[in-house]
Structure formats: C-alpha cells, structure tokens
C-alpha cells in the first residue's frame, strides 16, 4: 500500500465508511479524521471511525499522504482552504463528491502545486451522519477517478490501488463525462424521487395518510432516495447544473411521449417500452449491482 | 370463515400467492385454480398452488363461494365471460386488479345478478408468473375493497374477513377514490420508473454499460419496478387513464418548478423540498410499510 496515513475530512456516511473500511482492509495504514461539527467529532471518537480524531482540519491532515474530502460538494472549497496549512507537499488530495468538474476546479484553485485527484465512489445509502457508515459500503461498487490531464501517473495509480483495497472496482474517466453519466444514473433519479414524493404529499384529493398506507404499490421505493441528505443533494444539483438540466429535458420529453401514448390508448407503445426496460434490470442483476432477491430482499413480516 | 371453496382465476404472482396463503392461513378452505395458459396450469400443479387445477374456467368456479380474478385488468371482462357458465348464484366474484372503476363496470356488465365486489390487495413484487408467489405476500399490507353502492353488506363483510385472514389490513373505499389514490401511490411511480429506465438506455453520450455499472447511485432503485409485468401495466394505464393523466400533470408541473430552481441556482427551494420528503419516509417506516434497514436491507457482498 502506497499510503502510510490517510486523513478523512468529513465524518458522515462516506467518511465514516472509509475509516472503517481502511481499518478492515488496510490495518497497517494510520487514519485521522476531522469534522467541522464538534458533536460529529465526539460521536466519531465513540464509534472509533478513525484512529485519531483531530479538532483542527490542518492538524488532521498533517503527515497524511492521502487526504479524502468527504463533505458536500458545496463545502469542498472551504474544506480545501481549511486543510491547506497542514498539507504535506507530496500528499494526494482527493474527495468523494458526486459531481467532479466544479469540485476539481475548486480544489485546484485552492491548492495550487498540490496533487489534486478527484474521485467518486458510487455507493451510499439513504442514511447520513457518523452512525451510518459501515466497512463494506464499497464492496462490489464502482469508484470513478477523474484525474486532471497533468496528473502524476504514479499518484493516480496509488489512489486507484487505495480504492481497490477497499473493495471497489475502479474506472478512470474524464470529469465532464463523469458528470454526464452520473446525471442520468444518480442525479436525475434523486430529483425525480424528491419531486414525486413532494407531489404526493401536497395533494388535496389524496391525504398524506393514504399516500403512506398504500405506498407499497411502488411509491415507497422512491421515498428511500428522497430521504437522502438535503444539503448534499442541494449542492449536487447546484454543481452539476448543466448535465442535470440536459438529462432532465430528455426525461421530460420521454414522459411527454408516454403521456401521449396513454392519451391515445396506444397500448403497443407502452408494451414495447415496458418490455425493453426489463432487460436493463436483468443486466444490473447479472453484474451484481443490485440484490437479485425479489423486492430488493425486503422483509415481508 | 364464511367460505368453503375459493376459486382463483389466473395463477401468476397474485393468484399463486392467494392459493399459498389460503393453504397456510385457512387450511379448512378448499381451493381450485385455473389459468388460460396450459404451461402455467402445469407449473401450478407442480407447485401445488391450489388443491385442484382445472383445465376449464367454468369448471374451476363450480361450487366456489368466492371467485378471485387474478388476471391483468384488460383481461377481466373475458375472464368473467369464461367463468359465467359455472358460477353459483350465491358466489362472490372479486378480483385483485390495480384499477377499480372500469373493472367493476366490466364485471357487473358481464355477470348481472351476481355479487360482484372488486378488491385490490396493495402488494406485489417485480416478479411475475406462477413461480413468483409466496404465502406471506399480503402480510401487513393493505387491501382495498370497493363494493358497488348496492352491494350485500354480509357479502362485503365476508370478503373483508377473507383478506384479513390472509394477513392484510382492509379498507373499504369508493372505486373512484381508489383509482385516484393508486394513481399517485402506484401507477405514476411505475410510469416514471419505466420512462427513466427507457431514457437512460437510449442515450448516445452515456453507454448502456455505463448506466448499468453506475446504477447504484440511485438508478437501480427504479429498475426494480420497471421490470414489472408489461401486460399488467399496459392495462393499468389504459384502464386508469383519467386519474393517471391528472396526477402526471401535477408531477410534471412540480418537476418544472424544480427545473426552474436549478436553473436559478435556488438552493433554498431545493433544500426545503428535500427536507420535507424525509418526513414521508419516516412515516412509512413507522407504519411498517417498508423495511427500515438502510438501503431496503439489500445485501452488500
């Protein structure tokens, strides 16, 4: 392992999971953690999310050869400023943010001369905070690394190795392409889920109590990701605006076509789409990207 | 139990689960089954989904005091015609369809003088066919009974008792209201899921392979219900057209507002919505309508 000490800035679901995963998979690697919220730091100490929890961000990164920023993408610039005084010249500064172009730009601007290599482990749950983390979060999940063009190849390789050690499969990708891919596989699904849950809770004809009771008809699936961290997701949409708006326009156009099909009693158009979409599910299961048990393996008692 | 013999017409996920649930919860009640597909009948015999599997629909319902039609809503009228010759005068004819107004009308037209009491157990998985059923499908789930105005109160009570025996909680509701409620809690979520999975698989900038790889970012949640039975869902949209279109218009308007918020960098509007939607999730968990474990309790290995 090319790292002796990993510093984790932000100790929520992702940061905490990295701390636990390093302890499990890389027992020889030291960890330090920091969170801007003193209560989170206290809880992180109780949960032993990192070997040392520092009370100062610059102190946390001192001597670390890998620093992973695990804060909402809108807080990356501030986090970079806060750690700058303690950074080793040789350290890699990476992150786990869901949008990569603007984050990469902000980090490069705040930390000139440093090895900034953004990354995004595509993993998570709807939970947040220091109690939400677990060591196997990254197992069988993809991690996308988006190095700038002039990145040091050895540093990129070291970061790739780190994520593989935690159980991830790694893909190196251009940041702009990442932002387009994630807009469709993550950002638009979250936006749709938040929106339909909002629509359903604002209806006059259907009470909120009815929406909750009969949610097993499909609606409850959307409520899971609509329970994700509001700050994190607000920042994602603000930071990946262009790709999100582009993908949203495609989705809205397709939804309009389905509306036309329903209006015109065009059962064939519906049947065609509903048949095609089954194939995607099958591929996701074949590639181990979801639980193959019916209903996500949910309990039935 | 007010029934001695229950006939199940259609032996897919719902019909098969009813057969298994009756055997488990009502061991004194006889069951017969029928499916229009001879291969499904054969499989149903192997799986023992009902005590007797008849090769003729009228034969299947002979002597039954409860007949449950478990076919796609577009096939209800044909199923009613097929069972008519064998029906006892006193039998209740019910169903499990996801839309209730048109189904109720079709059954009443085809079976004049009979006790037609439509119902809808709000339960299911993305699987379909005779192998998909299981006895606990209805446990802790709601079943909505939508009797016509002139229904025999004792017959309604008997049907309610039947569903309670299988583990459901029962609500009696007007068919028109049912169709509005289910449009938002089930039909629109399915339509949205089918549509976004279609959008994602048709992109040129993002390959299908990328969509599959990075689906754990949220997209995979939608693929589950987008893998549901195409025939069943085509029929639902054709049969609950008005309510679906009305709810879709609300959703599209709300999505437009979110688009405006992103375009205007209005983080506050997003944060407000994303915070409100968490409360709905919490209520769904409190009322036992979803698995409270993070990520639906999905496996992480």
Contacts between the chains, C-beta under 8 A, distances in Angstrom:
chain1	res1	chain2	res2	distance
A	98	B	217	7.4
A	122	B	213	8.0
A	122	B	214	4.9
A	122	B	216	5.3
A	122	B	217	4.9
A	123	B	216	6.0
A	124	B	216	7.9
A	124	B	217	7.7
A	125	B	294	4.0
A	125	B	295	4.3
A	126	B	281	7.4
A	126	B	294	6.5
A	126	B	295	7.0
A	127	B	294	4.7
A	132	B	294	6.9
A	134	B	300	7.5
A	136	B	300	4.5
A	136	B	301	6.5
A	137	B	300	6.9
A	139	B	300	5.8
A	139	B	301	5.9
A	140	B	300	7.7
A	140	B	301	7.0
A	141	B	216	5.6
A	142	B	213	5.4
A	142	B	214	5.9
A	142	B	216	7.4
A	144	B	214	7.4
A	171	B	213	7.4
A	177	B	205	8.0
A	180	B	205	5.4
A	180	B	206	5.9
A	181	B	206	5.0
A	181	B	210	5.1
A	181	B	211	7.8
A	181	B	214	5.9
A	182	B	214	6.6
A	182	B	217	6.0
A	184	B	199	7.4
A	184	B	200	5.1
A	184	B	203	6.5
A	184	B	206	5.5
A	184	B	211	6.6
A	184	B	219	7.2
A	185	B	200	7.1
A	185	B	206	7.8
A	185	B	210	7.4
A	185	B	211	5.7
A	185	B	214	4.3
A	185	B	215	5.6
A	185	B	217	4.8
A	185	B	218	7.0
A	185	B	219	4.4
A	186	B	214	7.1
A	186	B	217	2.9
A	186	B	218	4.6
A	186	B	219	6.6
A	187	B	217	8.0
A	187	B	218	7.8
A	188	B	196	6.7
A	189	B	196	6.6
A	189	B	217	7.4
A	189	B	218	3.7
A	189	B	219	5.0
A	189	B	221	6.8
A	189	B	222	5.8
A	190	B	218	5.2
A	191	B	255	7.8
A	191	B	258	6.1
A	192	B	192	5.9
A	192	B	196	6.3
A	192	B	222	7.9
A	192	B	255	7.3
A	193	B	218	7.4
A	193	B	221	7.8
A	193	B	277	7.8
A	194	B	258	7.5
A	194	B	273	5.7
A	194	B	274	5.6
A	194	B	277	5.4
A	195	B	251	6.7
A	195	B	254	5.1
A	195	B	255	5.1
A	195	B	258	5.4
A	195	B	273	7.5
A	196	B	188	6.7
A	196	B	189	6.5
A	196	B	192	6.3
A	196	B	251	5.8
A	196	B	254	7.9
A	197	B	277	4.1
A	197	B	280	5.4
A	197	B	281	7.8
A	198	B	254	6.0
A	198	B	273	5.1
A	198	B	276	6.5
A	198	B	277	5.9
A	199	B	184	7.4
A	199	B	247	7.7
A	199	B	250	5.3
A	199	B	251	4.9
A	199	B	254	4.7
A	200	B	184	5.1
A	200	B	185	7.1
A	200	B	280	7.4
A	201	B	276	6.7
A	201	B	277	7.4
A	201	B	279	8.0
A	201	B	280	5.5
A	202	B	254	7.9
A	203	B	184	6.5
A	203	B	250	7.2
A	205	B	177	8.0
A	205	B	180	5.4
A	206	B	180	6.0
A	206	B	181	5.0
A	206	B	184	5.6
A	206	B	185	7.8
A	208	B	280	7.4
A	208	B	283	7.7
A	210	B	181	5.1
A	210	B	185	7.4
A	211	B	181	7.8
A	211	B	184	6.6
A	211	B	185	5.8
A	211	B	280	7.1
A	212	B	280	6.9
A	212	B	283	4.9
A	212	B	284	5.4
A	212	B	287	5.8
A	212	B	289	6.4
A	213	B	142	5.4
A	213	B	171	7.4
A	213	B	287	7.1
A	213	B	289	7.0
A	214	B	122	4.9
A	214	B	142	5.8
A	214	B	144	7.4
A	214	B	181	5.9
A	214	B	182	6.6
A	214	B	185	4.3
A	214	B	186	7.1
A	215	B	185	5.6
A	215	B	284	5.2
A	215	B	289	5.1
A	215	B	290	7.1
A	216	B	122	5.3
A	216	B	123	6.1
A	216	B	124	7.9
A	216	B	141	5.6
A	216	B	142	7.4
A	216	B	289	5.6
A	216	B	290	7.6
A	217	B	98	7.4
A	217	B	122	4.9
A	217	B	124	7.6
A	217	B	182	6.0
A	217	B	185	4.8
A	217	B	186	2.9
A	217	B	187	8.0
A	217	B	189	7.4
A	218	B	185	7.0
A	218	B	186	4.6
A	218	B	187	7.8
A	218	B	189	3.7
A	218	B	190	5.2
A	218	B	193	7.4
A	218	B	225	5.1
A	219	B	184	7.2
A	219	B	185	4.3
A	219	B	186	6.6
A	219	B	189	5.0
A	220	B	284	5.5
A	220	B	289	5.9
A	220	B	290	4.6
A	221	B	189	6.8
A	221	B	193	7.8
A	221	B	221	5.6
A	221	B	222	7.6
A	221	B	224	6.6
A	221	B	225	6.0
A	222	B	189	5.8
A	222	B	192	7.9
A	222	B	221	7.6
A	223	B	277	7.2
A	223	B	280	5.6
A	223	B	281	4.3
A	223	B	284	5.7
A	223	B	290	7.3
A	224	B	221	6.5
A	224	B	281	6.8
A	224	B	290	7.5
A	224	B	295	7.6
A	224	B	296	6.4
A	225	B	218	5.1
A	225	B	221	6.0
A	226	B	274	7.6
A	226	B	277	4.1
A	226	B	278	7.5
A	226	B	280	7.4
A	226	B	281	6.5
A	227	B	277	6.8
A	227	B	278	4.8
A	227	B	281	3.8
A	227	B	282	7.6
A	228	B	274	7.6
A	230	B	270	7.7
A	230	B	271	5.2
A	230	B	274	3.6
A	230	B	275	4.9
A	230	B	278	7.4
A	231	B	271	7.0
A	233	B	270	7.3
A	233	B	274	5.5
A	234	B	267	4.9
A	234	B	270	4.5
A	234	B	271	4.8
A	234	B	274	6.4
A	235	B	267	7.8
A	237	B	262	5.1
A	237	B	270	5.9
A	238	B	262	7.5
A	238	B	265	6.0
A	238	B	267	5.7
A	238	B	270	7.8
A	241	B	262	5.7
A	241	B	263	7.5
A	241	B	265	7.6
A	244	B	262	6.2
A	245	B	259	6.8
A	245	B	262	6.2
A	245	B	263	6.6
A	247	B	199	7.7
A	248	B	255	7.5
A	248	B	259	5.9
A	248	B	262	7.9
A	250	B	199	5.3
A	250	B	203	7.2
A	251	B	195	6.7
A	251	B	196	5.8
A	251	B	199	4.9
A	252	B	252	7.1
A	252	B	255	6.7
A	252	B	259	8.0
A	254	B	195	5.1
A	254	B	196	7.9
A	254	B	198	5.9
A	254	B	199	4.7
A	254	B	202	7.9
A	255	B	191	7.8
A	255	B	192	7.3
A	255	B	195	5.1
A	255	B	248	7.5
A	255	B	252	6.7
A	258	B	191	6.1
A	258	B	194	7.4
A	258	B	195	5.4
A	259	B	245	6.8
A	259	B	248	5.9
A	259	B	252	8.0
A	262	B	237	5.1
A	262	B	238	7.5
A	262	B	241	5.7
A	262	B	244	6.2
A	262	B	245	6.3
A	262	B	248	7.9
A	263	B	241	7.5
A	263	B	245	6.6
A	265	B	238	6.0
A	265	B	241	7.6
A	267	B	234	4.9
A	267	B	235	7.8
A	267	B	238	5.7
A	270	B	230	7.7
A	270	B	233	7.3
A	270	B	234	4.5
A	270	B	237	5.9
A	270	B	238	7.8
A	271	B	230	5.2
A	271	B	231	7.1
A	271	B	234	4.8
A	273	B	194	5.7
A	273	B	195	7.5
A	273	B	198	5.1
A	274	B	194	5.6
A	274	B	226	7.6
A	274	B	228	7.6
A	274	B	230	3.6
A	274	B	233	5.5
A	274	B	234	6.4
A	275	B	230	4.9
A	276	B	198	6.5
A	276	B	201	6.7
A	277	B	193	7.9
A	277	B	194	5.4
A	277	B	197	4.2
A	277	B	198	5.9
A	277	B	201	7.4
A	277	B	223	7.2
A	277	B	226	4.1
A	277	B	227	6.8
A	278	B	226	7.5
A	278	B	227	4.9
A	278	B	230	7.4
A	279	B	201	8.0
A	280	B	197	5.5
A	280	B	200	7.5
A	280	B	201	5.5
A	280	B	208	7.4
A	280	B	211	7.1
A	280	B	212	6.9
A	280	B	223	5.6
A	280	B	226	7.4
A	281	B	126	7.4
A	281	B	197	7.7
A	281	B	223	4.2
A	281	B	224	6.8
A	281	B	226	6.5
A	281	B	227	3.8
A	282	B	227	7.6
A	283	B	208	7.7
A	283	B	212	4.9
A	284	B	212	5.4
A	284	B	215	5.2
A	284	B	220	5.5
A	284	B	223	5.6
A	287	B	212	5.8
A	287	B	213	7.1
A	289	B	212	6.4
A	289	B	213	7.0
A	289	B	215	5.1
A	289	B	216	5.6
A	289	B	220	5.9
A	290	B	215	7.1
A	290	B	216	7.5
A	290	B	220	4.6
A	290	B	223	7.3
A	290	B	224	7.5
A	290	B	298	7.2
A	291	B	296	7.8
A	291	B	298	4.3
A	291	B	299	5.3
A	294	B	125	4.0
A	294	B	126	6.5
A	294	B	127	4.7
A	294	B	132	6.9
A	295	B	125	4.3
A	295	B	126	7.0
A	295	B	224	7.6
A	296	B	224	6.4
A	296	B	291	7.8
A	296	B	296	4.1
A	296	B	297	7.2
A	296	B	298	5.4
A	297	B	296	7.2
A	297	B	297	6.1
A	297	B	298	6.1
A	297	B	299	6.5
A	298	B	290	7.2
A	298	B	291	4.3
A	298	B	296	5.4
A	298	B	297	6.1
A	299	B	291	5.2
A	299	B	297	6.5
A	300	B	134	7.5
A	300	B	136	4.6
A	300	B	137	6.9
A	300	B	139	5.8
A	300	B	140	7.7
A	301	B	136	6.6
A	301	B	139	5.9
A	301	B	140	7.1
